[in-house]
Amino acid sequence: MTRIPASIPTRILIVDQDRQVGVALSRMLSTRSYEQVRAVRSARRAMAITEQFRPEIIFVDLELPDDGTMAVARKLAQDVRRPRPRLIALAMSAKSPGREEARSAGFERWLVKPVSDEELDRALGIVNRPDSTVRRPAPADFDASPN
């Protein structure tokens, strides 16, 4: 099994109301040697789990009910007890509303579901997949491309 250097984010949280999206993304991450992946289906559960799990990357469904997506982002931004996790938005389409709001809330990337292997690798900053163990952090900018 490939080992990931300690400096690379290893705790990943997926917040998506669609269980199948959480399962699929979890599997994709496990093939990239990310072993500490958790998936939840609500903003409330996400906030509860971050207290103990302390994810370094969080994928968040932009269509969470009750403004859950932006609430998660704002709460994480205000928590000064730990480093802010990287936030990656999951959208139903490239034209989903809320792109500017997501960017201003701190989301670095915008991925369209279903997420392709290439999009996931680009968001995580994985190079030379699948045989390479070389990884680098993804750029800290919001991916404004439609895909």
C-alpha positions, 0 to 999 in steps of 0.5 A: 500500500502506498504511504502518504507523507505526513505533510499531505492532507489525509483526513477528508470529509464528504458532506452530500445529501445523496448517499451514493455521491458520498459512497462513490467519492469515498471509493475514489479517494480510497483508490488514491490511498486516502484512508481517513475518509468520512461521509455525512448527509447533512450540515448539522452532522458535518459540524458535529463530526469536525469537532473530533475528526478535524478534516483537512479537506471537506467536499460540500454539496452546494444543494444542502437544505437550509443554507447548510453549505454556506453555514458549514463554510462560515462556521469553519472559517470562524473557528480559530482553534485549528487550521481552516480545512480546504473547502471543495464545492460539489455542484449538480452542474457547471451553471448551478447558482451560488458560484460567487457566494461559494467563492466568497465563503472560502471554497477553493474549487468547484466540481460538477457531480459526478466527479471524474477521476481527472477533476478529483486528481486536479482538486487534490493536486495529485500528479502522475496518477495512478502509479506515482506516489508523488503528491503535492497540494493543489493550488489554493484558488477557486477553480472557475472552469466549468468542469 
